[in-house]
Amino acid sequence: MIDIAAYWPESMRHLAAPYDDGVAEHVVIAEIDESDVNGYKGAKHVCTALIPTDLVNDVLKSPGGIGWEVRSWGPLPCVGEGQIFDTRFWIDGRKGLDEKFQTVINAWKRHDREVVLPDNVMLMTYGLVPRYLADGTVCWDDPQGPVYDVIRARSHGNYNKKSQHPLVYVTMRRDYLEDYCSLKGCAAVAVYYEERSSSEDKSFDEVLAGSEGNQFDLPGRLLGMGVLKDKYHAAAPQFSRVWGSSLILKPKGRPISDAEDPELEWPDHPGPMTLQRAAQKWLFGYVSDAVLTEYESRAEYTLHPESGGVSYGGWWGTNYTDRFGREYIRVELKKLYEGCPPAVISHWHKHAVLEAVAEKDRAANGNQNVAQRAKAIVFSYLRLTQALCQLSDRLGAGFTQEEIGTLSTNDVNYRGWWSPEVFGAMTTVIRLNATQDQFLARSVILFKVLEQLKPAPLRNLVLKLSVPRDQVKDFGALKLLGTLLQLCVLAREQGYDIWTDTAVIVQIWDTKKLLPEMNRVFALNGLRVLAAHVPGAEKDKKLADAVKVFGIDLASTMTGWGLAMDTMYDGLTEDLSAIAGILEAME
């Protein structure tokens, strides 16, 4: 027999777990999301209540739970004659009691628009200032630290435009949330409404006992279940709803208001490190380049791939860093402590290792890192497009390097070779234990470089070499590049002049001849396509064939695909350089 007090429908089973793991740096304090969960369609609405610490245990056990949404008198409040407009936001308390709990969220809805904001008083408490990202996210930073992304919020949701998931959200750093809760004498409690549909939950029949629907006042939540018999719900007629609450945290202290500088002990340097100590002589720390993943997906940071350094506008920068071995960065501690706030120093310290560990990596994997490998691809690609530009000039086509390959060598040198997004994406960290999916995802990133080649000018060059239009009318950029290469190789091998003997060259041209210089280019295209394929024997076979072209032994990937990615980078560089060399020789 089912214990209804502990019961969760299959589609809601995830709600039985604690709301927060107590580890993640950021906590979700508000969210509206219509994404599937474990394959079950539905929606959830979450916000956060502040419950006095002496009441929180009773509230979390209260039959039927408490309110689940932010309440107010608005929008468009009805204020009678002689009334005073109450401007507070609150969460309704326990049933039968006149309770209104404070909230860290201000929210309201107008028609199909939902607005969810962090509370202004909370923002004021820490003097947070907004920073606006291109995707509409607002980041609230503490300039005193400075500490960035204390709060991140996408505050406006339009139910007619549901392309983004979650629709709205607010996250907050755990230490600031704990500090604010401590100042308020409250615990943070997530209050939520969630609904899901299912079709094969066998417990439904036993719980409903023949009825079409029912509601249950359970400890800390209200559970609603029903079977919907209309056509719209025919595929998943079992409908579950929960109005509930779950503890986020009880404050144990005031980590921000009473903050102290962390006492960090760096490997190779026993004892607490301070700026004064670091400034006495040159002291270096060694950190895994995984430290950079925190910044790689964030547009507001500037990464310097060759040195492994990071900067944030004029606020701070990790000066005096240099790459060490395949996957480590050496940082001068004096400059780190001088130029960075405590939170940044702590983040870098988390990735610190002994110098001996970094030396072992360098001995085993060499001194080539992902930035150097990416740079090699960039300049081999630019060498190729320069060679095509020279070929264009000899044929009288007059295409510029940008017209052929989107980017010019001069512009890339001026801006920094990693500055174009398509090149910068190649510099992101590659761990030795990378997964197969990450390997395939990286092949997509590398192939985007080749996608900068434009077919129209390449087709024009092929036609100027007397190739019939019908033979190349459906060719994309890579096949057109391969055609140019075939003609150049044929001219070289047979002793023809590519500029004057085009008619003869085309007559003996073997369109199916495979050139080794193009093998890895086409294999990369195959890997890119595989990235979108579902797992299976066919995918495994194609993957094995493609990586074999790069000289990658699948057995070597059992412990990770990181070195295979290195090989993929190096192979692409070699082939692009070889192709460029053949074209240059036509001069």
N, C-alpha and C positions, 0 to 999 in steps of 0.2 A: 504494500500500500504506500502511496506517495505521501511524504511528509510535506504538506503544502507550505509550511513556514520556511522550508529550505529549498522549495521547488523553483526551478527556472525552465521555461520552455526552451527547446533546443536552439531556437533562433536568438534567444537572449542569454545563453549560457555564459557568454563572455563577460556579462555584467556581474557575475558572481566573484570575479577576481578583484583584488584591490584596485581602486581607481588609479593610484600612483605607485610607481616602483620605489620611490624614495631616493633614487639615484640620479635620474636625468636632471640636467642643469636647468631646463625650462619645464614649466608645468602649464598644461592647458587649463585656463580658468574660464573660458567661454568658447563655445563652438556650435555651429549649425552645419550639419553635414548630411548629405543624402547618398553617400557611398554605400555599396554593399559591405556586409560584414560576414565573413565565412561563407559567402555565397548567398546570403539572405538579403533580399532587397528591403529597404526601409529608410528611416531617417532618425536623426537624434538632435536634441537641443540641450546644450549644457551651459550652465552659468555657475557662479560661486557665491555661496552665502557665508557670512561671518557669524559663527555661533559662539556665544560666551563659553569659555572653557569649562565652567561648572555645569553647563547644560548639555554639552555636545554628546555625551554618552547616551543620555535619555532621548535626545532628539533623533539620534541615529537608530534607535530601537522603536521609535514611535510608530504605532500601527497606522498604516496608510501613508507614512512619510510626511513631508512638509511641502510647501509650495515649490514649484519647479521653474518658475519664470520670474523675471524682474518686473515688479509692479510699480506703478506711479499714478498720478492723477491725469496724466496726459496720454497721448497728444490731445490737443484742444480740450483742456479741462473744463468741466462744468462747475463753475464757482458761483455759488448763490450769493444773494445780497447779504452782506455782513460776514460772509465766510472769508477766511484767509487761505490763499492758495498754498498748499503743502507741496514743496518742491523736492521732497525726498524720493529716493528709489529704495525699494525693499523687496524681501522675499517673505511670502506668507509663512507663518509658523504652523504649529501643530493643530490638528483639528480640535475644535471646541475651546481653543485658547485664543485670547486676543494678543497674538504675538506678531511682531514684524522684525525680521532679522536684517541687519545691514548687509550690503553686498559690495563687492569690488568692481561691479559691472553696472553701467548705465545703459539701458536699452529701451527701444520703442519700435513700433511698427506702424507704417502707413501703407494701407492697401497691399501691394506686392513687394514693398521695400522694407528691409529690416536693418536697423542700425544698432550696433553693439560696440560700446566704447569702454575703455578702462575708466574707473572713477576719477573725477577731477581732483578730489581731495587726496587720493592716493598718489596721483601724479605730482601734486604740489608738495607732498610730504618729503619727497626726495629731489625736488627741483628738476624733474625730468623734462627734457626738451625733445621735440619731435624731429624725425628725419624721414623723408619721403622717398620710397623706392619706386622704380619705374612700373612695377606690377600693381601699384596701389597699396602696397603694404606700408604702414606707418610704424617706424621703430622709435621707441622712446629711450633716450640715452641719459645716463647720469654724467654730466660734464665734470663733476668733482673728481671722479676716479682717474680718467674717465672710464666708465663702464658702459659698453654698448649693448643695445638690445636687451635692456632691462625688461621691456615689454615690446612685443611685436603684435601688431593687430591689422587684420583686414576687416574693417568695421562696417562696410556697406554691402548688403546682400540683396540681389534682385532676383526674385523667384522666377522671373521670365527669362533670365539668362543664367543657367545653371552649369555653365561649362567648367567652372572652377570648383575644386573640392579641397578642403571644405568651403562651403559658401561664405561663411565668416568664421573668424577665430581670433582669440586673444591668448597669447602665452606670456608667462612672467617668470623671471628668474626665481628659482626656489629660495635663494637667500633673501631676496627682497620681499617675497611673499611672507616668509617666516618672520622677518623683521616687522612688517606691517601688522601681521596678526598679533605679534607680541605687544606692539604698541597699543593695539585695540583690546587686548585681553581676550582674544577670540581664536577659535580654530577655523581653518578653511575647509568648507564642506562643498563638494560638487553636488548640485541638484540638477536633475535631468528628466527629460521625457524622451523615450525611445520607442519606436514601433518597428516591427519586422513581420514579414510574411513567410510562411512555410507551407509545405504540402505533405510531408511524410513524418511528422512528429507523432509517434504512437502514444505519447503521454496525454495528448489532447483529449482523447475519448475518455480516459479514466478521470482526468481532472474535471472536465465539464459534465461528466455523468449524464449524457443525453441531452443536455441543454445546448442551445445555440450560442450562448455566451454567458460570461459571469465576471464579477470583479471580486478581488480578494484583498482585504486590508492586512498586509503582512508587515513584519518588523522593518521599519525604515523605507517601506515602498508600498505602492498600490499597483497590483497586477490586474490587467484586463485581458481576457481571452475570448475569442469568438470565432465562429466559422461563417464565412461570408459566401453566400450562394449565388451572387450575381455573376454575369459573364466576365466582367472586368477582372475578377479575382479567381477565375476558374483554374488557372495554372498553379496558384498558391493560395488556397482559401483559408488557411489557418492564420489568424491575425492576432498578434500579441502586442500589448502595450504595457510599458512600465513607467510610473512616475516615482522616482526614487532619489536617494541621497547616499553619498559615499564620502568617507573622510579623505581629504587631501593631505593635511598635515596639522599637527598640534605644535605650536611654537615651543622650542626649548631654550631660546635665547634671542638676542638682538644682534645678528651677525653683521648688520650694516651700521646701525646707530652706535654700536660698541665695537666696531671693527678695529682689528690690530693688523699690522703688517705680518704676513705669513713668515714663519721661520723655515726656510727651505734649505735642505742639505743636498748639494749637487754631487753626483758621482765623481770620484777622483778628488773631491774637495771636502773632507770631513768637517763637520761643524756648520752652524747656521751661516748662510751667505748673506751679506749685506752690501750695500753700495760702497761703504767705506772699505770693507775688506776687498771687494772686487777691484777697487780703484788703486790699491797698493801696488799691484803688479798685474801683468797680463795673465788673466785666468780665462780658460776656455771651457765651455760646456759642449757636449755632443748630444744631439737630439735626433730622433727618427724624423724623416721628412713627412711622416704621417701627421706631424704637427700642422702642416699646411692645409689639410683637408677641412679644417675649421673655417678657412678663409676662401677656399677655391670656388665655392658656389655663391659667394656674396659679392655683388657688384661694387659695394662701397670700399672694399679693400683693394690695394694694388699689390700684386705679387711680382717679385723679381726672380724669375725662374732660375737664372744662371747662378745667382748667389744664394737662393733659398730664403731671401728676406721678404718681409711684409711691411707695408706702411698703410696708415689710415689718414689720408689728407695731411693736415698739419698737426694732427693730434699726437701721433706717436709713430715710431718706426723701429724695426729690429735692425739697426745698423751693424755693420761689421760682421756679416755672416758669409760663409762660403760652403759650397757643397763638399762633401767628403765621402768618397766611395760611391757606391750605387745609390744608397738610400739614407744617408745621414747628412746632417748639417752641423758645421762647427760655428759656434756663436761666442763672441767676446762678451763675457759676463758684465764687465763694466758698462759697455754700451747698452746692453740689454736692460740693466737696472737704471741707467740714466735716462733712456729714451722711452721706456714702456711703463704703463700703470701696473699695479700689483696683479690684477686679474690676468693680464697678458703674460707676465713673468710666470705666474702659476701654471698657465696653460702650457708654456714651453717646458717648464720643469717636469710636467707630467710625462713628457716624451723623452726625458733625459736618459742616457745610457753611459756606461763606462767607455772611456776612449778605446779600450781594448776590444770592445764589441764592434765599434765602428771600424777599427783597424782590421778585424777579422772579416767584416763584410767587404772591405776594399781588397783584401788579399784573395777572397773567394770569387768576387764578382767584378773586380776591376774598378776603375775610377770613372767609368761612363755612367751618367745619371740620365733621368728622363728628359731633363731640359736640354742636355747636349744632344741627345738622340733626336728630339723634336727640332732643334735648330738645324741639324744636318738635313732633315727632311725638307724644312723650309727653304734652305738655300739650294738644295738639289732641284726642288720644284722651280724655284726662280731661275736657276740655270737653264732648266728645260724651256721655260717660257721665253727666256732671252734668246735661246737658240732658235725657237720657232719664230720669234720676231725677226731675227736675222734672215731666216729662210724666206719670210714674207717680203722683206726688202729686196732680196735677190730675184724674187718672182714678180716684183712690181706691185704687190698687193698693198704694202704700206701699213699693215696693222701694227698698233702699238702693243706693248707688253700687257697693259691693262685690258685691251680689247681681246687679247688671246686668252689670258689667264687671270683676269680680274684684278690682280695686284702687281705693283711694280717694285723692282729691287730698290730704287731710290726712295720710294715712300716707306717701304718696310724698314730700310736702314734708318730713315729719319725718325720714325715713330717707335722703333724697337721691334725686333723681329717677332716677338710674342704678342704684340699689341692687337693685330687683327684677331677677331674672335676665333676664326677657323684655325689659326695657328696656336693661339693661347690654350685652346682646349686640349691640344696634344701634350701640354706640359704638366697636366695634373698627375698626382702621385700614383705610382704603380707599385703595389705591394708584392712581395715574392709569393705570398699565398693567395694571390688574386684568383677568382673563380673563372670557370669557363664562360659564364655569362658576361663577366667583366671583360674578358678577352674579346668576345664578340662585339661588345659595346664599344671597345676601343677601336676595333676594325672599322666601325661606322664613323668614328671620329677621324681616323686617318683617311678614309675614303672621301670625306668631305673636302679635303685638300684637292684631290683629283677632280672633284665636281666643280672646282673653280675654272677648269678648262671649258671654253665655250665652243660648241660645235660649229657655229656659222663660219668663223674665220678659218677653222681647220678644214672645213669642207671646201672653202674657196681655194685654199692652198692645194688640196688634192686635185681639184678640177684644173688648176693651172698647170699641173703635171700631166695633163692629158688623160686622166682617168674618166671614163664615161660617167655621166651624172647618174644614170640609172643604177649603176653598181654601188653607189654610196649614198643614195637619197635617204635611206632609212638608218644610216649609221649614226651612233652617238659619238661623243667626243673621244672616248677611248679607242673605239674601232677606227676612227679617222686618224688618230695618232698612230695606231698600229699600221694603218695603210701607208702613211708617210714613211714610217720606219722600214716597212717592207721594200718600198721603192728605193730608198736610200741604200739599204743593204744590198739589194740586187744590183744597183748601179756600181757599187764598190766592188762586189764580187766578180762582176762580168766586165769590168773595165769601161763602163759607159760614163758619159758626162750627164749628170742629173739635169743640167740646165738645157742641153741641146739635143739629147737623145731620148727625150721623154716618150715619143711615139713608139720607139723600139722597145724601151723598158716596159711599157704598159702591155705590149703584145706578148712578152714572155713572163709577165708577172704572175706568180702563183698566189692567188688570193687566200689559199688555205695554209700557206706556210707559217709555221709557228716560230716565233722569234723568242729566244730565251730571255731577252731583255724585257719582254712584256709578260712573262709567265707570272711573276709575283704581283704585278699590277692587276691582272685578271683574277688571280687567286684572292686578292684582297676584296675585289668586287663580290666574289662568291661568298666570302666570310661575312661581308656586310649583309647580303641577302639572308644568310643563315641566322643572323641575329633575330630576325622576325619569325623564324620557324618554330613550331612546337617540338618538344623533344620526341625522339623516335629513332628507329634504326636507320631510316633514310637520312636524317640529319646527321647522325653519327658517321655514316659512310662519307657524306659530302665534306664533313668537317675534317675527317682523317685525310681525305684526298687534298684538301686545300692547304692544311698545315704542312703536309709533306712537301709541297712546292717550296715552302719557306725553309725546309730542312729541319722542321720541328718534329721530334720524336714524342708521340703521345704518352709514352711511358714516363717521360721526364716531367709531365704535367701532373703527376699523381699528388705531389705536395703543393701544387700551385701553378698558376699560369703566368706568373710575373716574368720569368726568364723567356717564356715564349713570346710575350709582348715585346721584350727587348729585341728578340730575333726578328719579329715582324717589322719593327721600326727600322732596324739595320738593313733588312732585305729591301724594303721600299726605297731607302736612300740609295742603295747600290744600283737598283734598277733605274731609278730616275736619273742618276748620274750617268749610267751607261747609255740611256736613250739620248740624253743631252749630248754626250760625247759623239755619238753617231751623227747627229744632226749638225753639230759644230764642224765635223770633218768634211761636210759637204761644201764648206767655204773654199 
